[in-house]
Amino acid sequence: MKKMTIFYKLKTLEIVAVVSGIQNLGYFADMDMDVVELIYGMVFVELDTYIISHRKEFELIKNDVEELKLQMKDELKQRLQKYL
C-alpha cells in the first residue's frame, strides 16, 4: 500500500503540506530543524491523490484517545450533501 505524509502544525493541527511517499521533517530543509520539531508534526496515511490536490478541504482532528484522524471539513460536507 502506498503512503503519503501529512505535515501539520502541532499547536492547531492545521495541515500545511501533503506529499506522496513517506517523508520526514527534512521536508522543511530551509528551516532550522530544532525549530521545525517544535512547530510541525507529521502523520502517514494511505495515498489519496484527491487529498494531495485538495488539502484545504480536509482537517486533522483528535479522537477520544488523542489519535489524529483525517476528515473532510464540515462546511464542505454540508455543501456536498445536496449531491448525495
N, C-alpha and C positions, 0 to 999 in steps of 0.2 A: 504494500500500500504506500503510495506516495504521500508525502507530508508537505506542509507549509508552516512558516513561522509567523506568528503574530507578535509584533512588538507593541508594548503599551506603557503608559505612564503608571508607575506604581501607586501614586497617590490617588489618581482619579479613575484609573482603568481605561482612560481614553486610548483608543487604537491610533498609533502613529505610523505604522507601516505593516504591510502584509506582503511577504515574499515567498516564492516557491522554494521547496527544499528545507532542510534543517540548517538554520543559521545560528550564529551566536552574537553576542553583543559587539563583536568586532564589526558588525554592520555599521556601527556608528564610529568608524575609524577616525573620522576627523575631529572627534571629541576626546577629551581626557577620560580614559577608561574608569578611573576612580569616580568621576562624576557620573558617567553613564550608568554604572552599577547602582548608584543611589537614586537615579531618576527612572530608569526603564527596566521593564521585565519582559519576558517572552514566554510564549506557550506554543506548543506544537500540536497541530490538528491535521486531519485528513485534507489533502489537497482539494481545493474547490476554486476553480478559476473565476467563478462569478464573484466570490468574496474578494479575491485579489483585485478585480476590476471595479468593485463597488464597496470598498471597505467602509465608506462613510455611512452606509446603510445598516451597519452592524455595530454591536456593542458587546463588551465583556461585562458580565455580572458575577457576583459571588453567590453561590448557593448556600444552603443551610450549614454545610460543613466546610465553608470557606474555600471551596474549589471554584475555579473560574469556569464559566460557561459562555460560549459564543451564541448570540442570538440576534435576530433581525430587530431593529429598533421598533418600538411600539407604534410610533407615528406612521412608519412605513407599512406595518402590518395593517393598520386601520385603513390606509388608502388603498391597499391591495384587496381588502376584504370584499369589495363590491365585485371583484372579478372571480371570486371563488364560489 
